[in-house]
């Protein structure tokens, strides 16, 4: 099986024929001015057309021609165990090429999974009810191929790590570009014969090519040192998930640190949110409604159009949208929850719940990640 990448947006095809490795080419037909494509997969070896397209992700800036390139050969996704450092992959939702740096073991609080009562029957879990039991779930710190970043249209940004500046301006934030967190089920592993298959400024700093190993990209000592030194900034600990009317919302909060401002302490968090349309109906996010509670006793309400300046459309072709934002409190902990107002194609609306999540601070004060300075 071969993985083919569309230079402006990514096409992913998988062969069902398993007796020998196949390279798969797909004819992409574009209708200018209309948001649709049609694919006709065909194997170059046996001219068979019985292939299953598992994910098609495309940019709104569609190319005028048919530009495909082979990036590697697919491997079977792991049902058990974890991926090792150096594993190449395609993101199953956003379609970009990446490479695994190291895993995180997070606690997933999934409100879609109903707990059972003592007699084995499912227990009703209403919004705002008692705390959901978390379970361990594997995420990965990964590098994103910088060639794909401009074409990930369903994300507001392609960096996942921001940090506070190391000076008196408590509102100054800086980002590490092309660093992401990826859930185990979003990994579509592949292998490549290229010695530098991923373009990222940290690739050669963290990894080296070793053809005697599987995968053939092994960590340098600098990767372990960087991970240990910056662990407080990078650590992923809690993930929250809830689905309303086929729209799933996943939230991952991160504590960023504390700064002093006007004789008071200001605590900062970033949070990453993904919306996924699990149904067939095309919908659009129109409004957000947040409730932010601080341990100091304040309750703030935030309403506004869209998110991060956008009102994303969620369809079968582009089912997900992801963005990050930040919040600050004058207290070491708090909670956030809320709703997204979603519009259907007939103009009707419904509210999608954002799972409640806690904002917890770490006791130790944090310094910016090593190797990154304010600019």
VEXRO-26294 format. One record per residue (C-alpha): residue number from 0; x, y, z. Coordinates in nm, 2 decimals, decimal comma, always signed. Layout:
<sites>
SITE resi      u      v      w
SITE  NUM      X      Y      Z
...
</sites>
This chain:
<sites>
SITE resi      u      v      w
SITE    0  +0,00  +0,00  +0,00
SITE    1  +0,13  +0,34  -0,08
SITE    2  +0,05  +0,68  +0,07
SITE    3  +0,00  +0,96  -0,18
SITE    4  +0,00  +1,32  -0,08
SITE    5  -0,18  +1,60  -0,28
SITE    6  +0,05  +1,90  -0,27
SITE    7  -0,24  +2,14  -0,19
SITE    8  -0,45  +1,93  +0,04
SITE    9  -0,39  +1,56  +0,10
SITE   10  -0,54  +1,25  -0,06
SITE   11  -0,52  +0,92  +0,13
SITE   12  -0,59  +0,59  -0,04
SITE   13  -0,55  +0,24  +0,09
SITE   14  -0,53  -0,08  -0,11
SITE   15  -0,73  -0,39  +0,00
SITE   16  -0,49  -0,61  -0,21
SITE   17  -0,23  -0,74  +0,04
SITE   18  -0,02  -1,00  -0,14
SITE   19  +0,24  -0,75  -0,25
SITE   20  +0,31  -0,38  -0,19
SITE   21  +0,11  -0,16  -0,43
SITE   22  +0,15  +0,20  -0,53
SITE   23  -0,18  +0,37  -0,57
SITE   24  -0,26  +0,66  -0,80
SITE   25  -0,59  +0,85  -0,80
SITE   26  -0,74  +1,07  -1,06
SITE   27  -0,87  +1,39  -0,90
SITE   28  -1,13  +1,58  -1,10
SITE   29  -1,19  +1,95  -0,99
SITE   30  -1,50  +2,15  -1,07
SITE   31  -1,40  +2,51  -1,03
SITE   32  -1,62  +2,72  -0,82
SITE   33  -1,79  +2,42  -0,66
SITE   34  -1,66  +2,25  -0,34
SITE   35  -1,64  +1,89  -0,46
SITE   36  -1,40  +1,64  -0,60
SITE   37  -1,44  +1,29  -0,74
SITE   38  -1,17  +1,02  -0,72
SITE   39  -1,11  +0,72  -0,93
SITE   40  -0,85  +0,51  -0,75
SITE   41  -0,65  +0,27  -0,97
SITE   42  -0,35  +0,05  -0,88
SITE   43  -0,05  +0,10  -1,11
SITE   44  +0,05  -0,26  -1,09
SITE   45  -0,27  -0,45  -1,15
SITE   46  -0,51  -0,18  -1,29
SITE   47  -0,76  -0,28  -1,02
SITE   48  -1,01  -0,02  -0,91
SITE   49  -1,13  -0,21  -0,60
SITE   50  -0,96  +0,02  -0,34
SITE   51  -1,11  +0,19  -0,05
SITE   52  -1,05  +0,56  +0,01
SITE   53  -1,02  +0,59  +0,39
SITE   54  -0,98  +0,96  +0,42
SITE   55  -0,98  +1,26  +0,18
SITE   56  -0,87  +1,59  +0,32
SITE   57  -0,84  +1,89  +0,09
SITE   58  -0,76  +2,26  +0,10
SITE   59  -1,00  +2,52  -0,02
SITE   60  -0,72  +2,65  -0,23
SITE   61  -0,75  +2,36  -0,48
SITE   62  -0,49  +2,32  -0,75
SITE   63  -0,59  +2,34  -1,11
SITE   64  -0,40  +2,03  -1,21
SITE   65  -0,36  +1,67  -1,09
SITE   66  -0,05  +1,68  -0,86
SITE   67  +0,01  +1,36  -0,66
SITE   68  +0,33  +1,24  -0,50
SITE   69  +0,41  +0,92  -0,32
SITE   70  +0,53  +0,97  +0,03
SITE   71  +0,57  +0,61  +0,15
SITE   72  +0,41  +0,27  +0,21
SITE   73  +0,13  +0,22  +0,46
SITE   74  +0,17  +0,00  +0,76
SITE   75  -0,10  -0,17  +0,96
SITE   76  -0,23  +0,06  +1,25
SITE   77  -0,15  -0,07  +1,59
SITE   78  -0,45  -0,20  +1,78
SITE   79  -0,24  -0,27  +2,09
SITE   80  +0,07  -0,11  +2,23
SITE   81  +0,21  +0,23  +2,13
SITE   82  +0,41  +0,38  +1,84
SITE   83  +0,78  +0,43  +1,89
SITE   84  +0,98  +0,74  +1,85
SITE   85  +1,05  +0,80  +1,48
SITE   86  +0,72  +0,65  +1,35
SITE   87  +0,61  +0,83  +1,04
SITE   88  +0,24  +0,89  +1,00
SITE   89  -0,04  +1,07  +0,82
SITE   90  -0,30  +1,24  +1,04
SITE   91  -0,63  +1,06  +0,98
SITE   92  -0,84  +1,38  +1,03
SITE   93  -0,62  +1,67  +0,91
SITE   94  -0,41  +1,48  +0,66
SITE   95  -0,07  +1,62  +0,73
SITE   96  +0,26  +1,42  +0,74
SITE   97  +0,43  +1,39  +1,08
SITE   98  +0,67  +1,20  +1,29
SITE   99  +0,63  +1,07  +1,65
SITE  100  +0,87  +1,22  +1,91
SITE  101  +0,74  +1,06  +2,23
SITE  102  +0,41  +0,95  +2,40
SITE  103  +0,20  +1,10  +2,67
SITE  104  -0,04  +0,90  +2,89
SITE  105  -0,34  +1,13  +2,95
SITE  106  -0,66  +1,08  +3,15
SITE  107  -0,96  +1,08  +2,91
SITE  108  -1,29  +1,19  +3,06
SITE  109  -1,54  +1,08  +2,80
SITE  110  -1,90  +1,19  +2,88
SITE  111  -2,03  +0,98  +2,59
SITE  112  -1,94  +0,66  +2,79
SITE  113  -2,21  +0,60  +3,04
SITE  114  -2,11  +0,44  +3,37
SITE  115  -2,29  +0,13  +3,49
SITE  116  -2,50  +0,08  +3,80
SITE  117  -2,45  -0,20  +4,05
SITE  118  -2,69  -0,42  +3,85
SITE  119  -2,49  -0,37  +3,53
SITE  120  -2,74  -0,13  +3,37
SITE  121  -2,61  +0,19  +3,21
SITE  122  -2,64  +0,50  +3,43
SITE  123  -2,78  +0,82  +3,28
SITE  124  -2,52  +1,09  +3,27
SITE  125  -2,67  +1,43  +3,26
SITE  126  -2,47  +1,75  +3,18
SITE  127  -2,32  +1,89  +3,49
SITE  128  -2,36  +1,57  +3,69
SITE  129  -2,09  +1,41  +3,91
SITE  130  -1,74  +1,38  +3,78
SITE  131  -1,68  +1,13  +3,49
SITE  132  -1,44  +0,85  +3,56
SITE  133  -1,12  +0,90  +3,35
SITE  134  -0,93  +0,63  +3,17
SITE  135  -0,58  +0,62  +3,04
SITE  136  -0,54  +0,72  +2,68
SITE  137  -0,22  +0,75  +2,47
SITE  138  -0,14  +1,07  +2,29
SITE  139  +0,18  +1,16  +2,10
SITE  140  +0,40  +1,47  +2,08
SITE  141  +0,48  +1,50  +1,71
SITE  142  +0,64  +1,72  +1,45
SITE  143  +0,43  +1,84  +1,16
SITE  144  +0,59  +1,86  +0,81
SITE  145  +0,62  +2,23  +0,73
SITE  146  +0,53  +2,17  +0,37
SITE  147  +0,18  +2,06  +0,48
SITE  148  +0,11  +2,35  +0,72
SITE  149  -0,02  +2,60  +0,47
SITE  150  -0,28  +2,35  +0,35
SITE  151  -0,44  +2,24  +0,68
SITE  152  -0,75  +2,45  +0,62
SITE  153  -0,95  +2,31  +0,91
SITE  154  -0,73  +2,43  +1,19
SITE  155  -0,68  +2,79  +1,30
SITE  156  -0,31  +2,73  +1,35
SITE  157  -0,06  +2,45  +1,32
SITE  158  +0,13  +2,51  +1,64
SITE  159  +0,01  +2,34  +1,96
SITE  160  +0,26  +2,47  +2,22
SITE  161  +0,25  +2,83  +2,35
SITE  162  +0,44  +2,97  +2,65
SITE  163  +0,48  +3,28  +2,85
SITE  164  +0,76  +3,53  +2,79
SITE  165  +1,03  +3,55  +3,05
SITE  166  +0,99  +3,91  +3,13
SITE  167  +0,74  +4,14  +3,31
SITE  168  +0,48  +4,16  +3,03
SITE  169  +0,25  +3,88  +3,16
SITE  170  +0,04  +3,89  +2,84
SITE  171  +0,33  +3,81  +2,60
SITE  172  +0,28  +3,47  +2,44
SITE  173  +0,51  +3,28  +2,21
SITE  174  +0,46  +2,97  +2,00
SITE  175  +0,66  +2,66  +1,90
SITE  176  +0,54  +2,61  +1,54
SITE  177  +0,47  +2,27  +1,39
SITE  178  +0,45  +2,09  +1,73
SITE  179  +0,13  +1,89  +1,78
SITE  180  -0,05  +1,64  +2,01
SITE  181  -0,21  +1,34  +1,83
SITE  182  -0,43  +1,08  +1,97
SITE  183  -0,34  +0,71  +1,91
SITE  184  -0,64  +0,65  +1,68
SITE  185  -0,55  +0,95  +1,46
SITE  186  -0,22  +0,79  +1,36
SITE  187  -0,20  +0,62  +1,01
SITE  188  +0,15  +0,48  +1,01
SITE  189  +0,37  +0,45  +0,70
SITE  190  +0,73  +0,40  +0,62
SITE  191  +0,96  +0,58  +0,38
SITE  192  +1,31  +0,52  +0,23
SITE  193  +1,39  +0,89  +0,26
SITE  194  +1,65  +0,98  +0,52
SITE  195  +1,48  +1,31  +0,59
SITE  196  +1,11  +1,24  +0,51
SITE  197  +0,98  +1,53  +0,73
SITE  198  +1,07  +1,89  +0,69
SITE  199  +1,09  +2,07  +1,02
SITE  200  +1,37  +2,27  +1,19
SITE  201  +1,38  +2,03  +1,48
SITE  202  +1,39  +1,71  +1,28
SITE  203  +1,76  +1,67  +1,25
SITE  204  +1,82  +1,82  +1,60
SITE  205  +1,60  +1,54  +1,76
SITE  206  +1,63  +1,24  +1,53
SITE  207  +1,89  +1,05  +1,33
SITE  208  +1,86  +0,80  +1,04
SITE  209  +1,95  +0,45  +1,14
SITE  210  +1,85  +0,19  +0,88
SITE  211  +1,92  -0,10  +1,12
SITE  212  +1,63  +0,01  +1,34
SITE  213  +1,25  -0,01  +1,30
SITE  214  +1,14  +0,26  +1,26
SITE  215  +1,47  +0,38  +1,11
SITE  216  +1,47  +0,72  +1,29
SITE  217  +1,61  +0,70  +1,64
SITE  218  +1,62  +0,97  +1,90
SITE  219  +1,93  +1,18  +1,97
SITE  220  +2,03  +1,26  +2,33
SITE  221  +1,91  +1,62  +2,26
SITE  222  +1,55  +1,49  +2,23
SITE  223  +1,55  +1,33  +2,58
SITE  224  +1,72  +1,63  +2,73
SITE  225  +1,47  +1,87  +2,57
SITE  226  +1,17  +1,66  +2,69
SITE  227  +1,30  +1,64  +3,05
SITE  228  +1,38  +2,01  +3,07
SITE  229  +1,05  +2,13  +2,91
SITE  230  +0,83  +1,86  +3,06
SITE  231  +0,61  +2,11  +3,26
SITE  232  +0,53  +2,31  +2,95
SITE  233  +0,46  +2,01  +2,73
SITE  234  +0,28  +1,77  +2,96
SITE  235  -0,06  +1,66  +2,85
SITE  236  -0,26  +1,52  +3,15
SITE  237  -0,64  +1,56  +3,10
SITE  238  -0,86  +1,53  +2,79
SITE  239  -1,24  +1,59  +2,80
SITE  240  -1,49  +1,48  +2,54
SITE  241  -1,87  +1,50  +2,49
SITE  242  -2,10  +1,46  +2,19
SITE  243  -2,43  +1,64  +2,12
SITE  244  -2,64  +1,56  +1,82
SITE  245  -2,35  +1,40  +1,63
SITE  246  -2,11  +1,69  +1,71
SITE  247  -1,82  +1,58  +1,93
SITE  248  -1,62  +1,84  +2,12
SITE  249  -1,28  +1,75  +2,26
SITE  250  -1,10  +1,98  +2,50
SITE  251  -0,74  +1,96  +2,62
SITE  252  -0,63  +2,22  +2,88
SITE  253  -0,26  +2,31  +2,96
SITE  254  -0,13  +2,51  +3,25
SITE  255  +0,12  +2,77  +3,13
SITE  256  +0,24  +2,94  +3,44
SITE  257  +0,19  +3,24  +3,67
SITE  258  +0,30  +3,60  +3,63
SITE  259  +0,28  +3,90  +3,86
SITE  260  +0,08  +4,20  +3,73
SITE  261  -0,02  +4,51  +3,93
SITE  262  +0,06  +4,35  +4,27
SITE  263  -0,15  +4,04  +4,19
SITE  264  -0,08  +3,69  +4,06
SITE  265  -0,22  +3,61  +3,71
SITE  266  -0,24  +3,24  +3,62
SITE  267  -0,25  +3,14  +3,25
SITE  268  -0,38  +2,83  +3,06
SITE  269  -0,41  +2,74  +2,70
SITE  270  -0,68  +2,50  +2,58
SITE  271  -0,71  +2,32  +2,25
SITE  272  -1,06  +2,24  +2,12
SITE  273  -1,16  +2,01  +1,83
SITE  274  -1,51  +1,99  +1,69
SITE  275  -1,60  +1,68  +1,48
SITE  276  -1,91  +1,62  +1,28
SITE  277  -1,99  +1,25  +1,32
SITE  278  -2,31  +1,27  +1,11
SITE  279  -2,40  +1,33  +0,74
SITE  280  -2,56  +1,67  +0,78
SITE  281  -2,36  +1,98  +0,69
SITE  282  -2,35  +2,23  +0,98
SITE  283  -2,18  +2,55  +1,07
SITE  284  -2,06  +2,69  +1,40
SITE  285  -2,21  +3,04  +1,45
SITE  286  -2,17  +3,14  +1,82
SITE  287  -1,98  +3,05  +2,14
SITE  288  -2,10  +3,08  +2,49
SITE  289  -1,85  +3,03  +2,78
SITE  290  -1,89  +3,03  +3,15
SITE  291  -1,56  +3,07  +3,34
SITE  292  -1,55  +3,02  +3,72
SITE  293  -1,25  +3,13  +3,93
SITE  294  -1,15  +3,00  +4,27
SITE  295  -1,16  +3,37  +4,38
SITE  296  -1,54  +3,35  +4,35
SITE  297  -1,59  +3,53  +4,02
SITE  298  -1,81  +3,38  +3,74
SITE  299  -1,76  +3,53  +3,39
SITE  300  -1,98  +3,49  +3,09
SITE  301  -1,83  +3,52  +2,74
SITE  302  -2,05  +3,53  +2,42
SITE  303  -1,94  +3,60  +2,07
SITE  304  -1,96  +3,51  +1,70
SITE  305  -1,77  +3,20  +1,59
SITE  306  -1,43  +3,11  +1,73
SITE  307  -1,09  +3,27  +1,67
SITE  308  -1,25  +3,49  +1,40
SITE  309  -1,39  +3,20  +1,20
SITE  310  -1,73  +3,03  +1,16
SITE  311  -1,62  +2,68  +1,03
SITE  312  -1,84  +2,45  +0,82
SITE  313  -1,83  +2,09  +0,92
SITE  314  -1,92  +1,84  +0,64
SITE  315  -1,84  +1,48  +0,54
SITE  316  -1,55  +1,61  +0,33
SITE  317  -1,41  +1,83  +0,61
SITE  318  -1,56  +1,69  +0,93
SITE  319  -1,34  +1,86  +1,19
SITE  320  -1,21  +2,19  +1,30
SITE  321  -0,95  +2,26  +1,57
SITE  322  -0,83  +2,57  +1,74
SITE  323  -0,64  +2,69  +2,05
SITE  324  -0,71  +2,98  +2,28
SITE  325  -0,60  +3,11  +2,62
SITE  326  -0,75  +3,21  +2,95
SITE  327  -0,61  +3,39  +3,26
SITE  328  -0,74  +3,39  +3,62
SITE  329  -0,64  +3,58  +3,93
SITE  330  -0,66  +3,25  +4,12
SITE  331  -0,46  +2,92  +4,10
SITE  332  -0,76  +2,72  +3,98
SITE  333  -1,11  +2,74  +3,82
SITE  334  -1,35  +2,57  +3,58
SITE  335  -1,48  +2,63  +3,23
SITE  336  -1,78  +2,50  +3,04
SITE  337  -2,03  +2,63  +2,78
SITE  338  -2,19  +2,57  +2,44
SITE  339  -2,15  +2,62  +2,07
SITE  340  -2,45  +2,74  +1,87
SITE  341  -2,46  +2,53  +1,55
SITE  342  -2,67  +2,61  +1,24
SITE  343  -2,81  +2,36  +1,00
SITE  344  -2,85  +2,42  +0,62
SITE  345  -3,23  +2,49  +0,67
SITE  346  -3,14  +2,78  +0,91
SITE  347  -3,24  +2,60  +1,23
SITE  348  -3,01  +2,60  +1,53
SITE  349  -2,91  +2,37  +1,82
SITE  350  -2,66  +2,40  +2,10
SITE  351  -2,36  +2,17  +2,14
SITE  352  -2,22  +2,12  +2,49
SITE  353  -1,86  +2,19  +2,57
SITE  354  -1,76  +1,94  +2,84
SITE  355  -1,67  +2,10  +3,17
SITE  356  -1,30  +2,10  +3,25
SITE  357  -1,09  +2,22  +3,54
SITE  358  -0,81  +2,47  +3,52
SITE  359  -0,55  +2,36  +3,77
SITE  360  -0,21  +2,52  +3,83
SITE  361  +0,12  +2,35  +3,91
SITE  362  +0,30  +2,45  +4,23
SITE  363  +0,63  +2,52  +4,06
SITE  364  +0,68  +2,84  +3,87
SITE  365  +0,77  +2,78  +3,51
SITE  366  +1,04  +2,93  +3,29
SITE  367  +1,00  +2,94  +2,90
SITE  368  +1,11  +2,62  +2,71
SITE  369  +1,48  +2,58  +2,66
SITE  370  +1,60  +2,69  +2,32
SITE  371  +1,33  +2,95  +2,27
SITE  372  +1,36  +3,32  +2,34
SITE  373  +1,14  +3,62  +2,30
SITE  374  +1,16  +3,78  +1,97
</sites>
